[in-house]
Amino acid sequence: MALGTIVVADDDSAIRTVLNQALSRAGYEVRLTSNAATLWRWVSRGDGDLVITDVVMPDENAFDLLPRIKRVRPDLPIIVMSAQNTFMTAIRASERGAYDYLPKPFDLKELIAIVGRALSGPKSKRLEAGPDVNDNIPLVGRSPAMQEIYRILARLMQTDLTVMIAGESGTGKELVARALHDYGKRRTGTFVAINMAAIPRDLVEAELFGHEKGAFTGAQARSAGRFEQADGGTLFLDEIGDMPMEAQTRLLRVLQQGEYTTVGGRTPIKTDVRIIAATNKDLRALINQGLFREDLFYRLNVVPIRLPALRERTEDIPDLIRHFFTLGEKEGLPPKQIETAAVDRLRRYRWPGNIRELENLIRRLAALYPQEVITEAIIEAELDTTPPLPPAPEGGTGEEETLGRSVERHLSDYFNGFHDALPPPGLYHRILREVEYPLISAALAATRGNQIKAAELLGVNRNTLRKKIQDLEIQVIRSSR
């Protein structure tokens, strides 16, 4: 006796044959069609226990047919297949009530496993109608790594589960967080982002939870915190690994109890916020160092998502290039094309700055080069091909020695200016500012303007370095040699 009847709709006869053989061997009865009209006729009269359908068929798009199917048979599981392997394809499938989405080519064992779960699990619920989707794709890429992320995001859209996004700087963590908000059940609420690395440590709690008038020096009036601003929506906690321990304790209490108090306040405030956190650090290592609370980690790490570095998904680079050129045209930049050899050169590059570095390069190419076609020679000239620094003397790197001499000389000059007299009051903050400027300037000079390398050299977060550069009005000149 068959385990159930599977209706397969795909205009590719090879796909139909492969699925017929695999599903039949697994014990299912299979019915095959090449068009949407037959699929609709069978389903509307009650045939089939599960549907597997391609998106694009000769007579109708499956995404237009799915809502009709869900109206007449809301509990019928539908698995959508597509060769149009984009983020929006996964979202459309989820919004229209599909049980799951599989990009082509797919793994037959995985498909059989999904069919088994769909037929043995609880009946699916109808999803709320999502926002109208368009071509403004927030995430780009058809690599296997990105396909898995799309599927995870599609499953999370109608939930309030806390998500932890891990990945190197520039991999698109905030884009993923925004996608979860913009296409999820809280899309009518506010998306509020806060970067822990960009806020002075003693102000983090006030930024998160707000403060009362007079709570601390400079608190002239009550101020709403990010939790209050995001109520009913999503709060994105970027660079969560830089959160001070005191703030971690208060955040844990919010996650446990669903309420908080402002700095200087006593009345508990209920909160209705979805938390999405992100980090480019190894939080488990921070836990071992006593810098991050283990109990908070498990509260935040309900659904972990790891974003791959661009060097791990170089097959997505052509799509990303086209995407960024298109965005540039919408912003008024001239249209560009790119040679295949130039694309191949970009795929061989290591991309330390990940997608953000690629986007900046594409915008620069569109803005600065008059040629309509970007050549491999142009790419070679633009990529960072700086030769390695000479070997450092024993005990440190060449950059560290250069910095040490620069800072030591600056401090010596500073204190020698006072001779036998005592420095004026406020020495610490004055020295800090006096030292930061030459220190950061020396780091940028030693790394030829590369902010990623300068941040690593200084041992600070890249966002912190960027903020310091802005605050101190340091001019960054990047050498091309």
C-alpha positions in Angstrom: 0.0 0.0 0.0 1.3 3.4 -1.0 2.4 5.8 1.7 0.5 8.6 0.0 -0.1 10.2 -3.4 2.3 12.9 -4.6 1.3 15.2 -7.4 4.3 16.5 -9.3 4.0 19.5 -11.7 7.1 20.5 -13.8 7.4 21.3 -17.5 10.8 19.6 -17.6 10.3 16.0 -18.6 13.7 15.0 -17.1 12.7 16.4 -13.7 9.4 14.5 -13.8 11.1 11.3 -14.6 13.7 11.6 -11.9 11.1 12.5 -9.3 8.8 9.7 -10.4 11.5 7.1 -9.9 12.7 8.5 -6.6 9.3 8.9 -5.0 8.0 5.5 -6.3 11.1 3.7 -4.8 10.3 5.5 -1.5 6.8 4.0 -1.5 4.6 6.8 -2.8 2.1 6.8 -5.7 3.0 9.6 -8.1 1.0 11.6 -10.6 2.8 13.7 -13.1 1.8 16.8 -15.1 3.6 19.4 -17.1 1.2 22.3 -16.6 -0.6 24.3 -13.9 -4.1 23.7 -15.4 -4.0 20.0 -14.8 -2.4 20.5 -11.3 -5.3 22.8 -10.4 -7.9 20.4 -11.7 -6.5 17.5 -9.7 -6.0 19.4 -6.5 -9.5 21.1 -6.6 -11.2 17.8 -6.9 -9.3 16.4 -3.9 -6.6 14.4 -5.5 -3.1 14.0 -4.0 -1.8 14.2 -0.4 1.1 16.5 -1.3 2.2 18.7 -4.2 5.6 19.2 -5.6 5.6 22.0 -8.2 8.0 24.1 -10.2 7.4 27.9 -10.1 7.5 28.7 -13.9 5.2 26.6 -16.0 3.9 27.2 -19.6 0.4 28.3 -18.6 0.7 29.9 -15.2 3.2 30.8 -12.5 2.8 28.6 -9.4 3.0 31.6 -7.1 -0.3 32.8 -8.7 -1.8 29.3 -8.3 -0.8 28.6 -4.7 -3.2 31.1 -3.0 -6.1 29.4 -4.9 -5.0 26.0 -3.8 -4.6 27.1 -0.1 -8.1 28.5 -0.2 -9.7 25.2 -1.2 -7.3 22.9 0.5 -5.5 24.8 3.3 -3.9 21.7 4.8 -2.4 20.4 1.6 1.4 20.5 1.9 3.1 22.2 -1.2 6.8 22.0 -1.9 8.0 24.6 -4.4 11.0 24.1 -6.6 12.7 26.8 -8.6 15.8 27.5 -10.7 15.3 31.2 -9.9 17.2 30.8 -6.7 16.9 34.2 -5.1 15.9 35.4 -1.7 12.6 36.7 -3.0 11.8 33.3 -4.4 12.1 31.8 -1.0 10.0 34.6 0.5 7.3 34.3 -2.1 7.0 30.6 -1.5 6.7 31.1 2.3 4.2 33.9 2.0 2.0 31.9 -0.4 1.7 29.0 2.0 4.3 26.6 0.7 5.5 23.9 3.2 9.1 24.3 1.9 11.2 25.7 -0.9 14.0 23.8 -2.8 16.3 25.5 -5.2 17.3 23.6 -8.3 19.4 21.5 -8.6 18.2 19.8 -5.4 19.3 16.7 -3.4 16.8 13.8 -3.9 17.5 12.4 -0.4 16.7 15.8 1.1 13.5 16.0 -1.0 12.3 12.6 0.2 13.0 13.5 3.8 11.0 16.7 3.4 8.1 14.8 1.9 8.1 12.4 4.8 8.1 15.2 7.3 5.3 17.0 5.5 3.0 14.0 5.4 3.7 12.8 9.0 3.8 16.2 10.8 1.0 18.5 11.9 -1.1 20.2 9.3 0.3 23.5 8.1 -1.3 26.7 9.1 -2.2 29.4 6.7 0.3 32.3 6.8 -0.6 35.9 7.0 -0.4 37.8 3.7 3.0 39.3 3.3 3.9 42.6 1.7 3.9 43.0 -2.0 7.3 41.9 -3.2 9.3 43.6 -5.9 12.7 43.6 -7.5 14.3 45.5 -4.7 16.1 42.3 -3.5 17.8 42.8 -0.1 20.0 39.7 -0.4 21.8 38.6 -3.6 23.4 35.2 -4.4 22.6 31.7 -5.7 25.4 29.8 -4.1 24.5 26.8 -1.9 25.5 28.7 1.2 23.1 31.5 0.4 20.3 29.1 -0.6 20.4 27.6 2.9 20.2 31.1 4.5 17.2 32.0 2.3 15.4 28.8 3.4 16.1 29.6 7.1 14.9 33.2 6.7 11.7 32.1 5.0 10.9 29.8 7.9 11.6 32.5 10.4 9.5 35.2 8.8 6.3 34.4 10.7 7.9 33.9 14.1 9.3 36.1 16.9 12.2 33.8 17.6 15.4 35.5 18.7 18.1 35.3 16.1 21.9 35.5 16.4 23.7 36.4 13.2 27.4 35.7 13.0 29.8 36.7 10.3 32.8 38.8 9.4 32.5 42.6 9.0 30.9 43.4 5.7 29.1 40.2 5.1 25.6 41.8 5.4 24.4 41.1 8.9 22.2 44.2 9.1 20.7 43.4 5.7 19.7 40.0 7.0 18.2 41.6 10.2 16.3 44.1 8.1 15.0 41.3 5.8 13.7 39.4 8.8 11.9 42.6 9.9 10.7 43.9 6.6 9.2 40.6 5.4 8.1 39.3 8.8 5.1 39.6 11.1 6.5 42.8 12.7 7.0 44.7 9.4 4.4 47.3 10.4 6.5 48.1 13.5 9.8 50.0 13.8 13.2 48.6 13.0 15.7 50.0 15.4 19.5 49.3 15.1 22.1 50.0 17.7 25.8 49.3 17.3 27.4 48.4 20.6 30.9 49.2 19.4 30.0 52.8 18.4 28.6 53.9 21.9 30.7 54.9 24.9 30.6 52.0 27.4 29.2 54.1 30.2 26.2 55.2 28.0 25.1 51.8 26.6 22.5 51.2 29.3 21.0 54.7 28.8 20.9 54.2 25.0 19.2 50.8 25.4 16.7 51.5 28.2 16.4 55.2 28.3 17.0 57.5 31.3 15.1 59.8 33.6 15.8 63.5 34.1 18.8 63.9 36.4 19.8 60.2 36.2 23.4 61.3 35.5 25.4 64.4 34.7 24.0 65.9 31.5 20.6 64.1 31.7 18.6 67.3 31.3 15.3 65.6 30.4 13.8 62.1 30.2 15.0 60.2 27.1 13.4 57.1 25.5 15.8 54.2 24.9 16.0 51.9 21.9 13.7 49.3 23.6 11.0 51.9 23.9 11.5 53.1 20.3 11.3 49.6 18.9 8.2 48.5 20.9 6.0 46.4 18.6 8.9 46.0 16.2 12.5 44.7 16.0 15.6 45.7 17.9 18.9 44.9 16.2 21.8 44.7 18.5 24.9 44.9 16.3 28.3 43.9 17.6 26.8 42.3 20.7 30.2 41.1 21.7 31.2 44.7 22.6 28.3 45.1 25.1 29.6 45.9 28.6 28.9 43.3 31.3 26.6 45.6 33.3 24.4 46.1 30.2 24.5 42.3 29.5 23.0 41.7 32.9 20.1 44.1 32.3 19.5 42.7 28.8 19.3 39.2 30.2 16.7 40.4 32.7 14.6 41.9 29.9 14.8 38.7 27.9 13.8 36.7 30.9 11.0 38.9 32.3 9.9 41.0 29.3 10.3 44.2 31.2 12.9 46.8 32.1 13.5 50.0 34.0 15.0 53.2 32.7 18.3 54.4 34.1 17.3 56.3 37.2 13.8 54.9 37.0 11.9 52.6 39.3 8.7 51.7 37.4 9.0 48.5 35.3 8.1 49.0 31.7 6.7 46.1 29.7 8.3 45.5 26.3 7.2 43.8 23.1 10.3 43.6 20.9 11.8 41.0 18.7 15.6 40.8 19.4 18.1 40.1 16.6 21.7 40.2 17.6 24.9 40.1 15.4 28.6 39.7 16.0 31.8 39.3 14.2 33.5 37.9 17.2 33.7 34.4 18.7 31.3 34.7 21.6 32.3 31.4 23.1 35.8 32.6 23.3 34.6 35.7 25.0 32.7 33.6 27.5 35.8 31.7 28.3 37.6 35.0 28.9 34.8 36.2 31.2 33.8 38.9 28.8 30.4 37.6 27.9 27.7 36.0 29.9 27.0 32.4 29.0 23.4 32.6 30.1 22.8 35.6 27.8 24.5 33.8 24.9 22.0 31.0 25.1 19.1 33.4 25.4 20.3 35.2 22.2 21.4 32.2 20.3 18.0 30.6 19.8 18.3 30.5 16.0 22.0 30.9 14.9 22.7 32.1 11.4 26.2 32.2 10.1 26.8 34.4 7.1 29.6 33.2 4.8 32.5 35.4 3.9 32.6 36.5 0.3 35.6 34.3 -0.4 33.4 31.3 0.6 30.8 32.2 -2.1 32.8 33.6 -5.0 30.2 32.1 -7.4 27.9 34.9 -6.3 30.3 37.6 -7.4 28.9 38.0 -10.9 25.3 38.4 -9.5 26.6 40.9 -6.9 28.4 42.9 -9.6 25.3 43.2 -11.7 23.3 44.1 -8.6 25.6 46.9 -7.6 25.9 48.3 -11.1 22.1 48.4 -11.3 21.9 50.2 -8.0 24.5 52.7 -9.2 22.4 53.4 -12.3 19.3 54.1 -10.2 21.4 56.6 -8.3 22.6 58.4 -11.4 25.9 56.6 -12.1 26.6 55.7 -15.8 25.8 52.1 -16.9 28.7 49.7 -17.0 29.6 46.3 -18.3 32.5 44.1 -17.2 34.7 41.7 -19.0 34.6 38.0 -18.1 38.3 38.1 -17.4 37.8 41.0 -15.0 35.1 39.0 -13.2 37.4 36.0 -12.9 40.1 38.3 -11.4 37.6 39.5 -8.8 36.7 35.9 -8.0 40.4 35.2 -7.2 40.6 38.1 -4.8 40.4 37.4 -1.1 38.0 40.2 -0.2 39.0 41.0 3.4 36.2 43.6 3.5 33.7 41.1 2.1 30.6 42.4 0.3 31.0 45.9 1.5 34.4 46.1 -0.1 33.0 44.7 -3.4 30.1 47.3 -3.4 32.5 50.1 -2.8 34.7 48.9 -5.6 31.8 48.7 -8.1 30.5 52.1 -7.2 34.1 53.5 -7.7 34.4 51.8 -11.0 31.1 53.2 -12.2 31.9 56.7 -11.0 35.5 57.2 -11.9 36.1 55.3 -15.2 34.7 56.7 -18.5 35.0 53.3 -20.2 31.7 51.5 -20.8 33.4 48.1 -20.3 35.5 47.5 -17.2 38.6 45.5 -18.2 40.8 43.1 -16.2 43.6 45.8 -16.4 41.3 48.2 -14.6 40.5 45.6 -11.9 44.2 44.9 -11.4 44.9 48.6 -10.9 42.1 48.9 -8.3 42.7 45.8 -6.2 44.9 46.1 -3.2 48.1 44.5 -4.5 50.4 46.1 -1.8 53.4 43.9 -1.3 54.0 42.6 2.3 56.0 44.7 4.7 59.6 43.7 5.3 60.2 41.2 8.1 59.8 42.8 11.6 62.6 42.8 14.1 62.3 40.2 16.9 59.7 41.1 19.4 57.1 42.7 17.3 55.8 43.6 13.8 57.1 46.5 11.7 53.9 48.4 12.1 54.0 48.0 15.9 57.6 49.3 16.1 56.7 52.3 13.9 53.7 53.1 16.1 55.7 52.7 19.2 58.3 55.1 18.1 55.7 57.6 16.9 53.7 57.6 20.2 56.8 57.6 22.4 58.1 60.6 20.5 54.8 62.4 20.8 54.5 61.8 24.5 58.1 62.8 25.1 57.5 66.1 23.2 54.3 66.7 25.1 55.7 66.3 28.6 59.0 68.0 27.8 56.9 71.1 27.1 56.0 71.4 30.8 59.7 71.2 32.1 59.5 71.4 35.9 55.9 72.6 36.1 52.9 70.3 36.7 50.5 69.8 33.7 47.1 71.5 33.9 44.0 69.8 35.3 42.1 67.3 33.1 45.4 65.6 32.1 43.9 62.1 31.4 41.3 63.2 28.8 43.7 65.8 27.3 46.4 63.2 26.9 43.9 60.7 25.5 42.9 63.0 22.8 46.4 64.2 22.2 47.6 60.6 21.8 44.7 59.2 19.9 45.2 61.5 16.9 48.9 60.6 16.2 48.3 57.0 17.2 45.5 56.4 14.7 47.3 58.5 12.1 50.4 56.4 12.5 48.4 53.2 12.3 46.8 54.4 9.1 50.1 55.4 7.7 51.7 52.1 8.6 48.9 50.2 6.9 48.8 52.6 3.9 45.3 53.8 4.7 43.8 50.3 5.1 41.3 50.7 8.0 40.7 47.0 8.4 44.4 46.4 8.9 44.8 49.5 11.1 41.9 48.3 13.4 43.6 44.9 13.7 46.9 46.6 14.5 45.4 48.8 17.2 43.3 45.9 18.6 40.0 47.8 18.2 36.8 47.2 16.4 36.6 48.5 12.9 33.5 50.5 13.7 35.2 52.1 16.7 38.2 53.1 14.5 35.8 54.6 11.9 34.1 56.7 14.6 37.4 57.9 16.0 38.5 58.9 12.5 35.3 60.9 12.1 35.5 62.5 15.6 39.1 63.4 15.3 38.7 64.6 11.7 41.6 62.4 10.5 42.1 62.5 6.8 42.5 59.0 5.4 44.7 58.7 2.3 44.9 55.2 0.9 48.0 54.4 -1.1 47.6 52.3 -4.2 51.1 51.0 -4.0 
